[in-house]
């Protein structure tokens, strides 16, 4: 994901004008503040849940318990074993009057205490159950008796209808791994890509680190893990994202593709409404293990505010308007009328009014948004110089629920040149024109002139599965629930009484004009240097891999190692993003996919003397190793986040560690990510293939590297998204795409059931195969959803 690029630039975020930035705060103070922020979030969430009637449990459950106690008391039974009589004695006598009222109050107090005790016990029991990770480490497709028992208990203690945040108070905290295990795993991960001399030197540095510094740094991390919600996530957000001074465009944004502005905006606001009421069910891994939902809180009404040395995230409780950009002009569009959400037809009417508005953009207003694509320090300084009127317009943009860009140009798949048009579509979403997205907003909804949609999402507030979940809901709601009339308009009737969208006035001072021009020039250079390539592969997919009794993700990861080796002739550090949302406020961990086992398989495939059975045996070993690394990362036993947190503590303590410095100077020349499909129940993949996301892409983490993402679309298609830098003479996205196709076919041919794939592919020719892969199956008109895609 885009986080790989940010992680590479992590050490750069601790520099200013080439000099090291000292973290002056004492480490104990930083840990104390981290915990304080955690407790504030917990209290805020508690108060919101209490106001909405969902904490500590439904009021109906309290009423049921109180009624049962009253009924027992009426039947002359005392379920309190005398406690209610003692409570009555402590209540005021009121002169001997209201004796019955005292009994009711005593019963209510006893019911409340018993209710709270039972709920607290359930939370503690569920937290203990969710701390079990044995199910994750079991062989694929197998389930032991202890795991079956654990699963039954989790279902019992979870309740019948859990809400979005129901599990938050029961999720365990992310554990701090053993520093010895982390260093051992790190050395194992770099062995395939280092020479003997370099590896020996790294091992010496590692041993020196373990002997001199590791125990002290580890002690601080354990202290933080006890006091704060998560020992690494808040530092990850701050140092990897908010302290980065690089432009957000390409480096820290990801996004997604799909007359559609009215319905899309309405569907997004419906999602926000359900989110506020916690009516979105929590995500369950494999249908049984809840994931942390904390990242959902900042989807809407959120902006990343630039600072000279550090950004911060501003989140509003509510917002009743969206900011809209069209032909260089900014508008404020209300989303509610008389405290109710505007209908899709009314929203379409408002957007049409903007499209029909003939007024020109003010001087430099057209390119103003390029500042959000500039280095963060530059944008922060310009932002401070805005006058009153411009500051009010800026507040309207930053205070919006989200940003909408109505592009004047078409985009998307075309029949005339499907391959090139899909690549151009991807590039348009990843970079745009540099001045038509507000990259600071949590996300920008992009609507092209031919009805195609896209999202550009800022990365710091959440990871891709969160915005992906929202996007799946939006597409399904827009297409299957809201729909369109026969003339292509949103259903319903326009509202002529609605006030027209408010044109925002900026009145920009003369001194920032040059800053806007420089920002636009830099954004165009960055955009023009990114090469995007997208291709669907439909010769086989998840169903074939499942028949081979293998993990689909591991299958692709090992095939990518083979493809990259054929492309570059060498092995490299490989970044694969894995989630750690099994833990409270967990985000991601890195799976280092270039293992010794994968390298052994690749060498065997390139050795003509090796037989297919020998290669297949090595392939299975490599897949098993990758699965073990993935499960370790998900269970909090990864390498990179632990080393990252150790490095941050060393900086607070002003300790120089050559080992940690070397670790964080590594380059990820192959950054990969699988895009999950989280709500298959919303789509019938076989009958409605046009409504399923085709995955996404992101910029490369290294100037001479690749960014590769993939998604399994149903059972028989895999869509790949590849990016690289045009300035590099070592990379070519289309060339790597060809190597990926070849590698997938070569790996599949190792299995008897997959040998016919290569014959089909070779016999029909490359171009015909690409047409079979689905380039021509999507475009059906602007009034329907065509190809959808997700970019990071």
N, C-alpha and C positions, 0 to 999 in steps of 0.2 A: 504494500500500500504506500501512500504518500508518506507515511510515518517513517519508512526506511530512509527517505531523503532527509527528513528532519533529524533522524537519529544520527546520520552521518555528519550533519552539521552541528551536532550537539556541542562539541568543544568550541566551535566558532561562536556559538551563542554566548560563551563566557569570555569573549574578547571584545574590545572596543578600540577601534582605530589601530588594530594590530597589537594592542597591549592587553595583558591578562586582566580581567575584571575580578577583583578580590571580593569574595563573599564575606562581608565584614560581620554579619550577625553570628553570635555564638551558636554552635550546633545545638546545644540544649534549648536555647531560645527558639530556634527554628523548629525543633521537634515539638516544643510546647505550643507554638502557634499553629503547627499543623494539626495537632490534636484538638486545639480550640476551634479551628475551622470545622473539623469533623463533628464536634459536639454541637456547634451552631447549626450545621446542616441537619443533624438528627432532630434537634429541637424544632427547627422550622418545619421539617417534614411531619413531626408529631403534631404540631399545632394545626397544620393544614389538614391532616387526616382527621383530627378531632373535630374540626369545623365541618368537614364533609361527612362525618358520622361513620367513618370506617376504622377508627382506632379507639380503643385497642381491639374492638370487634364491633359487629353490628349491634345497634341499640336493641334490635329485636331479641338478640340472644340474652341481653340483660333483662329485658322485660319477661322473657320466658322463665328465667331463673327466679326472678322476683315473684312471679305468679305462682310458680311451683312451691316456693317457700310459704307464701300466703295461704295456699290451699292446704299444705301440710299443717300449718298453724290452726286453720279452721277445723281440721279433722283432729285437733288436739295432739298433734305430733310435733316434736321439736327437733328439726334437722340440725339445729345449731348446737345441740348438746348443752344448752344453758347459756350460750354466749349472748343471745338476743335479750335475755332477761338482764344480764349485766350491762348491756348497752343501754337498755331502758333506764336503769338506775343512774347512768351517767347523764342522761338527758334532763333538761329542765322540768320541774314538776308542774309549772304553770298553775299553781294553787289547787292541785288535785283535779283540774279540768283536762279535757282532751286526752283522756287515758288511751282511747283508741288510736289517736294520732301518734302518740308515742310508740305504740306497737308497730304502726306502719313505718315510721321513721327508723325504728330499730331493725325491722325486716329489710328496709331498703339499704341501710348501711351494711348489714351483714351480707346481703346479696351482692353489693358492690365489692366488698372485700373478697368474698368467695369467687366472684366473677373475675376480678383482677388476678387472684392467685392462680386460678385455673388457666387463664390465658398466658400468664408468665411461665407457668410450667410447660404449657404446650410449646411456647417459643423456645425455651431451653431444650426441650426434648427434640424439637425439629432441628435446632442448630447442631446438636450432637449427631443427629442422623445425617445431616448434610455435610458433616465433616468427613464422612466415609467416602473414600475414593477407590475402593477396591473394584467397583464395577467398571471403572475406567481402564483399569490395568488388565482386565480379563481378555482372553482371545476374542477376536472378531466373531460375532454370531453365537458366542457361548455365554451362559449365565449360570453361576454357581448357586447353590442353595442359600448361602448367606446373603448374596445379592438379591435373590428373590424375596427373602424375608425382609431385607432392608427396604426394598421397593414397596412392599405391602405396607410397612410401617410409615413410610413417607406419605403414601396416599392417604392413610388414616389421619395423620397429624396435619396434613395440608388443608383439610376441609374440602367441601364439595365445589365451591365456585371461588377460587382465589382471584383477587384483583391484582392490578399491575404491580403495586408495591407491597403486596401481602407478605412476601418472603424476605423483604429487606432486613427486618430485625432478626431474622433467623439464619442469614447467610454467615458462614464462617469467615474469619479474616485470612487474608493471603499469608501463608507461612513464609518465614525467612529461611531459605535453604542453607544447608551446611556449606560454609565457605570452602572447605576442602573438596566437597563434591562439585561445587561450581567450578573451581579451578581445574579439577581433573577433567570435567566435561568440556571445558573450554579448550584445553590442550588437545583433547581428542578431536575436537571439531576443526582445529586449524592444521592438524597434521597432514591432511591430504593436499593442502595448498601451499605449504612451506617447504623449502629445501631442508636438508638435514642440518645444515649449519644454522639457519634461521630458527628452526624448531628447537635446537639445543639451547640457543641463546634465550628464546622465549621461556623455555622450561626453567632456566636459571633465574630469570626475573620473577617467574611465578613462585618458585621456592623462597626467594628472598622476601616477596610480598607476604607469603604465609608466615614466615618466621618473624617479621618485624612489625607489620601493620595490620594484618587481617583481623586479629582478635579484637583490637580496639575498635576498628570500623564496624565489625559485626555486632559489638555490644551496643553501639548507638542504634543500629538498625533494629535490633531486638527490642530496645526501649521504645522506638517509634512504633513498631508493630503492635506493642501492647497499648500504647496511648492513643494512636490515631486509627482511623478506619482502615487504612491501607498504607503499607510502609513505602510504596513506590509511586502510586498513581498521581498524587498531587505534584510531586517533583517531576514526574514525566511530563505532565501538562505544562508546568512552568518552564523547565529548562529546555525541553525538546521543542515545544511549540511557542509559548508566550515570550521567551527570551530570544528566540530566533529573529534576527534582523533581516532575513532574506524576504524577497517578495512572496506573497501568498500564492499568486498565480503559478500553476504548474507544480510549485514546491510543496504547498500545503493545502491544496483544494482537491476535492474529488467530486464527481458529479454523475448524473443519470439522464437517459433519453426517454419519450413516449409519444374543431373549433373548440377550441378545447380550453382556452384560458378560463372561461367562466366556470365550467364544470370542474376543472383541475383545482382552481383556487377554492371553490366551495368544498371539494372533497378534502383538501388539506385542512381547511378550517373545521370540518366535521371530525377529522382525526384529532385536531387539537382539543375539541370539545370532549371527545371520548377520553383523551389523555388526562384532561383536568379532572374528570370524574372517575378516573382509574378503571374505566370500562374495557380497556385493552387487556386481554389476558396475558399473564407473564409468559415469557418464552421458556419452554421446557426442553432441555437437551435430551434427545432420544425419547421425548415424551414423558420423562420422569424426573429430571433434575433441573430445578429452577435456576435461571441465570439472573445476575444482578440487573436491575432496571434503572439504576441511578442516572445513566446517561440520557434517558428519555426526558428528563426534567428541563433540558435546555434546548430542545429542538426548535421551539418557537420563541419569539420576543427576545432574541439573543444577538449580541453583536460583540465582535472582538475589537476592543478600543486600542488604537496604537499608542505606544509610549516610546520615549527616547531610548531607554534601555530595556524595557519590559512592557509587554501588552497586558491587558487584563480583560476578563470576560464580564460583560454587563448583561444581566438577565432581568427582564421586567416580569412582574406577576401577570400582566395582561396587556393586550394591545388590540385596538379595534380598527386598525387600518393597515393597508399594505402600501409600500412605496413602489412606484411603477416608473420604468425608464423606457422612452420611445423616441427615436430620432434625436438624441441629444438633450431631451427635456425630461424633467422629473415631475411626478405627480403624486399626490396623496389621495388614495381611494379608500373611503370608509367601507368596512365589511359588515356593519350592523346597522339596523334601523329599528328604533323603539326596542332596544335590548334584544333583538332577535337577529339571527344571521341572514344576510341578504340571500335571496334565491340565486341559483346559477344563471337564470335569465337576466336578473337585475345586474349581476356582476358582469355578464357579457355586454350588457348595455353600457356600463361604465367604461369598459375597455374599448368598446367601439367609439365612444365619444372621444377617447384619447387618440385613437387611430385617425379620426376625422378632424382633429384639431389642426388647423393650418399654421399655427403660430410657430415662428422659428426659435431655435435655441439661442440663448443669450451668449455673449462672447465667452469662450472657454468653458461654458457649461457642458457642451457636448462631450468633452474629453476629461471632465472632472473626475470620473470614476477611475481613471488610470492611476490616480494617486493611491487607491487601495491595492494596486498591483505593484507599487513602488517599494523600495526598501522601507522597513517599518519606521526607522528613525526619521527619514525624510517626510513621510506622511504625518507623523506625530507633530513635527515642527510646523508644517503647513496648517494642520488642524487648529493649532493654538492661535494662529493669526487671523482666523475667520472673524468677520464683523458680526454684528447682531443679527441682521437679516439672514446672512449665510449660516450662522449658528442655528437659527430657528429651522431653516431648511434641513440642516444636517441632523438636528434632533428628530425631525419627521422621518428621515430615512433610518436612523439608528434605532428609533423607537417603534419601528414597524414590526408587525408579526413576522414578515419576511419580505424579500425584495423580488420584484417581477420585472423581467426584461422582455419587452415586445420587440423582437428582432425584425428588421425590415427585409431581411433576405431569407430565402427558403433553405432548408437543409434536410438531410435524410436520404434514405435509399432510393435510387432511381433504376429503372429497367435498362436505360441506355448504357450505363457504366456502373454496375452494382458494386464492384470491388472498390473503385476509386471514390464513389459517392459515400460509401460507408466509412472509409478512412477519413474523408473530409468532414463527415458528420461527427466523428469522434474528436477530431481536432477542434472543431467549432465549439464543442462543449468543454474541452479541456482548457482552451485558452481564449476563445472568442476573438474579438478584435482588440482586446487590451483595455478598452474603455467603456464596455457595455455590460459589465457585471460589477456588483458591489461586493467585492471579495471579503469584506469584513463581516457581512451578515452571516448568520448561521447557515442559511442556504438562499440561493437565488433560483427562482423558477424562470426558466428560459422558454419562451414561446416563439417559434420560428413562423415566418409569414405563411407557410403552407400547413400549419397546424401541428407540426411535430413539437414535442416537449422535451425539456431537459432540466436537470438540477445541477447547480454548482454548489458544492457543500464545503464550508470551512471545516478544517479537520480537528482543531484543538478541543472543541467541546464534546466530541463523541467520535466513535469509530463507525465504519461503513455499515455494519449490520443494523444500527439504529436507524439511520436515514433510509437504508434499504427496506426496512420493515414499514416505515411510513410510505415509501414510494409504492410498494406492492399494494398497500391498502388504497392509496390514491388511484392507481390505475384500475383496480378492481371496482372501486366505488364509481369512478367516472364512467366506466364502460358498461357495467352490469346493473348498477343501481340507478344512477342519474340518467344516463342515455341522452339521446338527441331526437328532435322532431324530424319529420320527413324532409323539411327544408334545410336541415343541417344546423339549426339553432338549438341552444339549450332549451329544455322543456320549461314550460311556464310562460309568464307574461312579463313584459317590461314594465317598469314603474316610472312614469314620467315625472312624478313628484320628487324623485331623488335629486339632491343637489349635484351639480357637475363636479367631476374630480378637481381637486385643488392643485393648480400649477404652483410648484415651489420656486421661489425667487432666491437667487444666491448672492447677487451683488458682490462679486469676488474682487478682492483688492488686487491692484496691479502687480504687487510684488510676488504673487503666487503664480502668475501666468507662466513664467519661465519654468517653475517647478512642475507644472502640469505638462508642459511640452517635453521636458526631460523624462518624466514618468511615462508618457506615452511612447517615446522613442525606446526606452528600455523594455517596456511591455511588448512592443512589436518585435524587438530583437529576440526576446525570450520565446515568444510564440512561434516565430518563423524557424526557430532552431529545433523544434520538437517534431519528430516524425512518428505518426500513429498508423498502426496497421491492425485491422480487425478481420478475422475470418472464422466462419462456422465450420466445424468438422463433424460430418454426419455419417461417416462410415461405421462408427460404433460409438457407444457412450456408456453410461453407468450400468445398463443392464448387462452388457458383455463383461465388464469388469467384475460385476457381482457374480456372474456365473463362474468366473475364475477364482472366486473366494478370496478376493483381494480388496483392500481399501482403495476406493476410487481416487482420493486425494493423493495417497502414496504412489499409486500407479502413475499419475500425471507428473508428480514431482521427480520421480526417477527418470521418466521419459524426457523431462526438461533437462536433466543433467546430461543425457545422451545428446540431445539437440544442441545444447550450448557448447559441449566439447567439440562437436563437429563444426560448429560455427567459428569458434575461437582457437581450437586446438589445445586448450588447457582447461584446468579446473579453476573454480573461483569460489569465494565465499558467497553463499546463497541465503537470502533473507526470505523466510516465509512467515507471514503473520498468523499467530494463533491467539485465540481469545482466552482471557483469564477471568471471565465473568462468572465462574463458579464461586468466586469470592466477592465479598462486599467491596464495591467500588473498584473492582478489577477492570483492566482494559485489555492490554495485549502482551504477548511474549513472542520472542523470536524462535523459530525452529530453524536450525542450521542444517539445511537439507543436503549439503555436499559432504557426505560421510565417506569413510573408507570403504564401506560396503557398496555404496553407489559407484564410487570410482572403480572398484574391482569389476563391477558389472559392465561399466562403460568400456573399460579396457578389453574385456572379454568380447564385447560386441564388435569391437574394431579389430579383433584378432581373428583372422580367417581360419586359423587352426582350431578354434574353439567350436564345439558342436552346439546345436540348439539346446539339448538337455542341460549342458553345462552352463550355458548362459541363463537358462530359465531358473536353474537352481540358485545362481548368484542374484538374479533379479528378485526372487522371493526373499532371500536374505536381506537385500537392500530395502525392500518394502517393509519387512518386519522391523528393521532398525529405524526407519523413518516413523513408523507407527509408535515405537517406543519413545522416540524424541517428542512427537506430537503430544502423546498422553502425559509425558513428564512436564511439558510446558503448560498444558491446561491445568494440571494439578499443582501448579506453583513451584515446580522443581526445575524451571528453566535456567538458562545461563545469563542472558543479556540484561534483563531487568535487575537482577541481583548485582551484577558488576556495575551497572549504571548507578544504582543507589550507593554502592560502596565508593564510587568515584565522587559522587556529590558530597558525601560525608568527608572524604579526604580533602576536598576543596574548602569546606567550611572550617576544617581543622588546620588548613594550610600545610598539609602533609604531601610531600612529593613522592609519588609512586610511579616509577618507570613502567611497571607492569600494567597498571590501570591506564596510564597515558597511552601505551601501545595498543591496548584493547580498543580504546575509543578513537584511535586514528585509522582503524580499518576501513576499507572501501567495499561496499556491497555491489559488485558488478552484475549481479543477477538478483533482482528483487521480485518476489512472486506473492500472489495471494489468490485464494479461491473465494468467489463470491457466493454466499449461501442463498438458497431460495428458502425462505422461512415460513411462508404461508401458502403451501400447496393447495389447501382447501379453498382458497380464493379463486383458483384458476383450474380449468380443465385443460391440461397441457395438450392433449390429443385433439380436442375439438376446437380449441381457441389458442393455437400457437402464436398468433400475432400479439397476444396480450401478455406474454411472458417476457420478463426482462432477459436480454441477451448478454448480460454481464457488464463488465466495465474495464476501465484502464486507468493508468496513472503515469506520471512522468518517471523517468529512470532516476535511480538514487545516485548514480555516478555518471560523470560526463562521458565515460567510455563503457557504459553498461546498458542493461536492458531493464525495463519494467514489464512484467508479464502477469496478467490475471486471466482467470478462466472461470466458467460457470457451466454446470451440467444442466442443460435445458431438457427436462424430461428424461427419458431413458436412453435416447439414441442420438443425442447431439451434444457437442461440447463447443462453446464459443470462446475463442482466445482473443485477447487484446494485448498488443505489443507496442512499446514505445522506446525510442532511443533519441540520441542527439544527432542532428544532421551534420554538426561540426566535427563529429568523430569519424575518423577513417577506419575504425575498428569494428563499428557496428552498422547493421542494416536491418531494420525491422522486418522487411519483406523476406530477406534472406533467412532470418531466424525462423520466420513463419513456415518457410518451406522445410527447414530442418525439423521443426516440430511435427509437421505432418509425416515426414519420413520416419522420424523416431517412433511415433505412435504406431505406425503400420509395422515397423520392424519388431517392436515389442509385442504387438498383438500376434504376429506370425510365430512367435515362440510357443504359443498355445495352439493346440490342434484345432480348436474351435475358431481361431482367428486367422488361420492361414489364407482363407478365401478373401479377406479384406484387401490384402495387397494385390491379389490377382484382379479384383474388381477395379481398384484404383489405377493400377498400371495399364489395364486394358482399355480404359475409357479415356485416358488423357487427363492432364492436370486441369485444363480449363473446364472441361465437361464436369469433372469431379467437383470443382468449385461451384458450378451452377447447381449441382445436386445437393451441395452442402447447405443450400437455403438462401442464397443471395436473391433469388427471384421470387421467393414465395411470400414476401411480406407486404409489398406495396398495394393497398387496396383503396386509397383515397383519403383525403384530409379529414373527412367526417368520422373515420374509424381510427382506432389505435393501430399504428403500424409497428415497425421495429422499435423496441425499447432497449435502452442500454444504460449501464451504470458506470460512471467514471470516478476515480479517486485521484 
